Amino acid sequence: MGNKNKKKKKGGSEKRGKRPASAFKQATKQAVGEGELIAGKIDASGKGFGFLLRDDGGEDLFIAARDMNSALGGDRVLCRIVGHARGAGEARVEQIVERANEAVVGTFMPQSDGTYLIIPDNARLGSEVFVKRNGAGAALPGQKVVAKLIDFPEGKRPEGEIIEVLGYPGDKGVDMLSILRAYNLYERFPSAVTEEAGRMPNEVTKEQIKGRKDYRDLLTVTIDGDDSRDFDDAVSLSRSKDGYYKLGVHIADVSEYVRAGTKLDKEALKRATSVYFPDRVLPMLPVKLSNGICSLNENEDRLALSVIIYFDNMGEPVKHKIVESVIKSKARMTYTNVAKILDGDKALREKYAFAVPMLEEMKVLAELLRSRRTARGNIEFDIPECKIIIDENGKTADVVKYEHLISHGIIEEFMLAANETVAKRYARDDFPFVFRAHMPPPPEKTERLVNFVSALGLTFKGNANAPQPLDFARFLASLDKSVAGVVNRVTLRSMSKATYEPVNHGHFGLAAPYYCHFTSPIRRYPDLMIHRIIKADLRGEGVKKFAGVVGEVAKISSERERAAESAERKADDLKKAEFMESKIGSVYTGVISGVTEWGIFVELDNTVEGLIRTENLPGSGYVFNADLFRLDSPSSSFKLGDTLTIKVAGVNGDRVSFLLAEEEKTE
């Protein structure tokens, strides 16, 4: 379902550069085919040197500053191995195939010769940015700015010119705006897109309904967060004449309004996803669509793509159909109220008496579906999530653990069932498609996990070179509470990253041989693309025309998803740090959530994380053991999962620092 309960706020800028065309795949294929060069992405250190993160999964290669060849963090490159350094292979950048950074956010600083430097907020860029006198615009020393990169001279800093001044650090909204620009995110839509959206109808027309399955009399409801404003999925459940559960998953037919090639469509693909910050939402589509004609609002006719799945009494799917439909949601329900209804809340059961029997049946079916997923090896991670409470002034009022309700579980199971059903149907028909892929973890990461849990006296029963989902699922389910937290974290870190792909690879984490994202076309472009393909199939229009676009859609969607997730984490960290500013000097109990050579990260019960630097730990001579996530000295030892009493020492931007505390009263 995703996070739907964040408030919307307007603002931002429309200025942005064009996305560079990518010849990476072609260049990589040619070079690697000749056995000369190695393809990958640059991970810059911030100190001049960097590493090549290889596409072939091999060990990272060290790149000395002299061999970076003007490459910056994130750039796609081709490298040649030239030797060994720091105990690893050493490489030289031979060709930069695709630049990752169109613009840089940082602090504007004057130099003695009348030129300027921008100190990037992201040290992983790997370099400061040089700005000539005529490229500074109206920027003033110390201000946060956005600079477009215009030249990459070899052996020198990249050159940029100021395209936007954000303001001084500490000014209201500047920190959040800096995050937006750093990840090429924009709140406002270009005027041409807004105008196109404005011409969309406010109601479904009779002409649009023709030929669609009419489900307007069907008992259908939406179940979302308390603060949600866009509703792209509705559900229904009944019993068929032959006794099967008849689940209806009805998804907003966004493709009816966002047509391929339009300004709306091109902007949606640029964004590829909605982005959810604690204090605002950056929607993929203008509000006129996302909250209006595309949203499955209560008691309003809406166009949908409906997946009707029949399940037997064991939760096994026996048949399905996919149809273009028109629906009318009978109730806008919330996770909170549905959970209360199922828990016996008398007042709510009376208010929603017409839906109570269906909701109770939904609970039963969802439990059956969950049991089936568990039996096949669905990997369940027990890692707490948080909800950041924002007050009327936009400040962080509280940070609390996110409560997962039975109602969340119902919708999750139904959406998963619909996604699997759609993916299986179109994978078997070998259609051009956008699948959601989650590959098995690399053997070296699984081996590292096995070594770690062995040191804890635990046994991972599975082949580290070819682990199965069920191996991980059974292992995590067997853990004692005393070690469950730390092992869940390390296991999650061993997993591969899910991506969008034009070829079905299955979903390892869900133990699903077929999987896609179909259920959120208002908020995810891959879902919108899939809807177009399905409708072309249902209408007999042919789907070969999509073969040339699904690969690019998958690539862009994966890239923008990663950017959105990074920006959301950064924004969450900023708001958490803001909350902790008033807690400096307070004492808490926390758990070591990360270990590095420069210190240990400690996570509090509310999920706020802070760093205790190595120099602030007792004693000296610490040695970092990366395989066992330990930091050891002759007198002290700290490892992942240890419980510590800490004192909040300070806050700097989005970073919180802790110190070890004596045994004092904790909060």
Secondary structure in CASP SS format (residue, H / E / C, confidence):
PFRMAT SS
TARGET T0000
AUTHOR 0000-0000-0000
METHOD secondary structure of the structure
MODEL  1
M C 1.00
G C 1.00
N C 1.00
K C 1.00
N C 1.00
K C 1.00
K C 1.00
K C 1.00
K C 1.00
K C 1.00
G C 1.00
G C 1.00
S C 1.00
E C 1.00
K C 1.00
R C 1.00
G C 1.00
K C 1.00
R C 1.00
P C 1.00
A C 1.00
S C 1.00
A C 1.00
F H 1.00
K H 1.00
Q H 1.00
A H 1.00
T H 1.00
K H 1.00
Q H 1.00
A H 1.00
V H 1.00
G H 1.00
E C 1.00
G C 1.00
E C 1.00
L C 1.00
I E 1.00
A E 1.00
G E 1.00
K E 1.00
I E 1.00
D E 1.00
A E 1.00
S C 1.00
G C 1.00
K C 1.00
G C 1.00
F C 1.00
G E 1.00
F E 1.00
L E 1.00
L E 1.00
R E 1.00
D C 1.00
D C 1.00
G C 1.00
G C 1.00
E C 1.00
D C 1.00
L E 1.00
F E 1.00
I E 1.00
A C 1.00
A H 1.00
R H 1.00
D H 1.00
M C 1.00
N C 1.00
S C 1.00
A C 1.00
L C 1.00
G C 1.00
G C 1.00
D C 1.00
R E 1.00
V E 1.00
L E 1.00
C E 1.00
R E 1.00
I E 1.00
V E 1.00
G E 1.00
H E 1.00
A E 1.00
R C 1.00
G C 1.00
A E 1.00
G E 1.00
E E 1.00
A E 1.00
R E 1.00
V E 1.00
E E 1.00
Q E 1.00
I E 1.00
V E 1.00
E E 1.00
R C 1.00
A C 1.00
N C 1.00
E C 1.00
A E 1.00
V E 1.00
V E 1.00
G E 1.00
T E 1.00
F E 1.00
M E 1.00
P E 1.00
Q C 1.00
S C 1.00
D C 1.00
G C 1.00
T C 1.00
Y E 1.00
L E 1.00
I E 1.00
I E 1.00
P E 1.00
D C 1.00
N C 1.00
A H 1.00
R H 1.00
L H 1.00
G C 1.00
S C 1.00
E C 1.00
V E 1.00
F E 1.00
V E 1.00
K C 1.00
R H 1.00
N H 1.00
G H 1.00
A C 1.00
G C 1.00
A C 1.00
A C 1.00
L C 1.00
P C 1.00
G C 1.00
Q C 1.00
K E 1.00
V E 1.00
V E 1.00
A E 1.00
K E 1.00
L E 1.00
I E 1.00
D E 1.00
F C 1.00
P C 1.00
E C 1.00
G C 1.00
K C 1.00
R C 1.00
P C 1.00
E E 1.00
G E 1.00
E E 1.00
I E 1.00
I E 1.00
E E 1.00
V E 1.00
L E 1.00
G E 1.00
Y C 1.00
P C 1.00
G C 1.00
D C 1.00
K C 1.00
G C 1.00
V H 1.00
D H 1.00
M H 1.00
L H 1.00
S H 1.00
I H 1.00
L H 1.00
R H 1.00
A H 1.00
Y C 1.00
N C 1.00
L C 1.00
Y C 1.00
E C 1.00
R C 1.00
F C 1.00
P C 1.00
S H 1.00
A H 1.00
V H 1.00
T H 1.00
E H 1.00
E H 1.00
A H 1.00
G H 1.00
R C 1.00
M C 1.00
P C 1.00
N C 1.00
E C 1.00
V C 1.00
T C 1.00
K H 1.00
E H 1.00
Q H 1.00
I H 1.00
K C 1.00
G C 1.00
R C 1.00
K E 1.00
D E 1.00
Y E 1.00
R C 1.00
D C 1.00
L C 1.00
L C 1.00
T C 1.00
V E 1.00
T E 1.00
I E 1.00
D E 1.00
G C 1.00
D C 1.00
D C 1.00
S C 1.00
R C 1.00
D C 1.00
F C 1.00
D C 1.00
D E 1.00
A E 1.00
V E 1.00
S E 1.00
L E 1.00
S E 1.00
R E 1.00
S C 1.00
K C 1.00
D C 1.00
G C 1.00
Y C 1.00
Y E 1.00
K E 1.00
L E 1.00
G E 1.00
V E 1.00
H E 1.00
I E 1.00
A E 1.00
D C 1.00
V H 1.00
S H 1.00
E H 1.00
Y C 1.00
V C 1.00
R C 1.00
A C 1.00
G C 1.00
T C 1.00
K H 1.00
L H 1.00
D H 1.00
K H 1.00
E H 1.00
A H 1.00
L H 1.00
K H 1.00
R H 1.00
A C 1.00
T E 1.00
S C 1.00
V E 1.00
Y E 1.00
F E 1.00
P C 1.00
D C 1.00
R E 1.00
V E 1.00
L E 1.00
P C 1.00
M C 1.00
L C 1.00
P C 1.00
V H 1.00
K H 1.00
L H 1.00
S H 1.00
N H 1.00
G H 1.00
I H 1.00
C C 1.00
S C 1.00
L C 1.00
N C 1.00
E E 1.00
N C 1.00
E C 1.00
D E 1.00
R E 1.00
L E 1.00
A E 1.00
L E 1.00
S E 1.00
V E 1.00
I E 1.00
I E 1.00
Y E 1.00
F E 1.00
D C 1.00
N C 1.00
M C 1.00
G C 1.00
E C 1.00
P E 1.00
V E 1.00
K E 1.00
H E 1.00
K E 1.00
I E 1.00
V E 1.00
E E 1.00
S E 1.00
V E 1.00
I E 1.00
K E 1.00
S E 1.00
K C 1.00
A E 1.00
R E 1.00
M E 1.00
T E 1.00
Y H 1.00
T H 1.00
N H 1.00
V H 1.00
A H 1.00
K H 1.00
I H 1.00
L H 1.00
D C 1.00
G C 1.00
D C 1.00
K H 1.00
A H 1.00
L H 1.00
R H 1.00
E H 1.00
K H 1.00
Y C 1.00
A C 1.00
F C 1.00
A C 1.00
V H 1.00
P H 1.00
M H 1.00
L H 1.00
E H 1.00
E H 1.00
M H 1.00
K H 1.00
V H 1.00
L H 1.00
A H 1.00
E H 1.00
L H 1.00
L H 1.00
R H 1.00
S H 1.00
R H 1.00
R H 1.00
T H 1.00
A H 1.00
R H 1.00
G C 1.00
N C 1.00
I C 1.00
E C 1.00
F C 1.00
D C 1.00
I C 1.00
P C 1.00
E C 1.00
C E 1.00
K E 1.00
I E 1.00
I E 1.00
I E 1.00
D C 1.00
E C 1.00
N C 1.00
G C 1.00
K C 1.00
T E 1.00
A E 1.00
D E 1.00
V E 1.00
V E 1.00
K E 1.00
Y C 1.00
E C 1.00
H C 1.00
L C 1.00
I H 1.00
S H 1.00
H H 1.00
G H 1.00
I H 1.00
I H 1.00
E H 1.00
E H 1.00
F H 1.00
M H 1.00
L H 1.00
A H 1.00
A H 1.00
N H 1.00
E H 1.00
T H 1.00
V H 1.00
A H 1.00
K H 1.00
R H 1.00
Y H 1.00
A H 1.00
R H 1.00
D C 1.00
D C 1.00
F C 1.00
P C 1.00
F C 1.00
V C 1.00
F E 1.00
R E 1.00
A E 1.00
H E 1.00
M C 1.00
P C 1.00
P C 1.00
P C 1.00
P H 1.00
E H 1.00
K H 1.00
T H 1.00
E H 1.00
R H 1.00
L H 1.00
V H 1.00
N H 1.00
F H 1.00
V H 1.00
S H 1.00
A H 1.00
L C 1.00
G C 1.00
L C 1.00
T C 1.00
F C 1.00
K C 1.00
G C 1.00
N C 1.00
A C 1.00
N C 1.00
A C 1.00
P C 1.00
Q C 1.00
P H 1.00
L H 1.00
D H 1.00
F H 1.00
A H 1.00
R H 1.00
F H 1.00
L H 1.00
A H 1.00
S C 1.00
L C 1.00
D C 1.00
K H 1.00
S H 1.00
V H 1.00
A H 1.00
G H 1.00
V H 1.00
V H 1.00
N H 1.00
R H 1.00
V H 1.00
T H 1.00
L H 1.00
R H 1.00
S H 1.00
M C 1.00
S C 1.00
K C 1.00
A C 1.00
T E 1.00
Y E 1.00
E E 1.00
P C 1.00
V C 1.00
N C 1.00
H C 1.00
G C 1.00
H E 1.00
F C 1.00
G C 1.00
L C 1.00
A C 1.00
A E 1.00
P C 1.00
Y C 1.00
Y C 1.00
C C 1.00
H C 1.00
F C 1.00
T C 1.00
S C 1.00
P C 1.00
I C 1.00
R C 1.00
R E 1.00
Y H 1.00
P H 1.00
D H 1.00
L H 1.00
M H 1.00
I H 1.00
H H 1.00
R H 1.00
I H 1.00
I H 1.00
K H 1.00
A H 1.00
D H 1.00
L H 1.00
R C 1.00
G C 1.00
E C 1.00
G C 1.00
V C 1.00
K H 1.00
K H 1.00
F H 1.00
A C 1.00
G C 1.00
V C 1.00
V H 1.00
G H 1.00
E H 1.00
V H 1.00
A H 1.00
K H 1.00
I H 1.00
S H 1.00
S H 1.00
E H 1.00
R H 1.00
E H 1.00
R H 1.00
A H 1.00
A H 1.00
E H 1.00
S H 1.00
A H 1.00
E H 1.00
R H 1.00
K H 1.00
A H 1.00
D H 1.00
D H 1.00
L H 1.00
K H 1.00
K H 1.00
A H 1.00
E H 1.00
F H 1.00
M H 1.00
E H 1.00
S H 1.00
K H 1.00
I C 1.00
G C 1.00
S C 1.00
V E 1.00
Y E 1.00
T E 1.00
G E 1.00
V E 1.00
I E 1.00
S E 1.00
G E 1.00
V E 1.00
T E 1.00
E C 1.00
W C 1.00
G E 1.00
I E 1.00
F E 1.00
V E 1.00
E E 1.00
L E 1.00
D C 1.00
N C 1.00
T C 1.00
V C 1.00
E E 1.00
G E 1.00
L E 1.00
I E 1.00
R E 1.00
T H 1.00
E H 1.00
N H 1.00
L C 1.00
P C 1.00
G C 1.00
S C 1.00
G C 1.00
Y C 1.00
V E 1.00
F E 1.00
N E 1.00
A C 1.00
D C 1.00
L C 1.00
F C 1.00
R E 1.00
L E 1.00
D E 1.00
S C 1.00
P C 1.00
S C 1.00
S C 1.00
S E 1.00
F E 1.00
K E 1.00
L C 1.00
G C 1.00
D C 1.00
T E 1.00
L E 1.00
T E 1.00
I E 1.00
K E 1.00
V E 1.00
A E 1.00
G E 1.00
V E 1.00
N E 1.00
G C 1.00
D C 1.00
R E 1.00
V E 1.00
S E 1.00
F E 1.00
L E 1.00
L E 1.00
A C 1.00
E C 1.00
E C 1.00
E C 1.00
K C 1.00
T C 1.00
E C 1.00
END
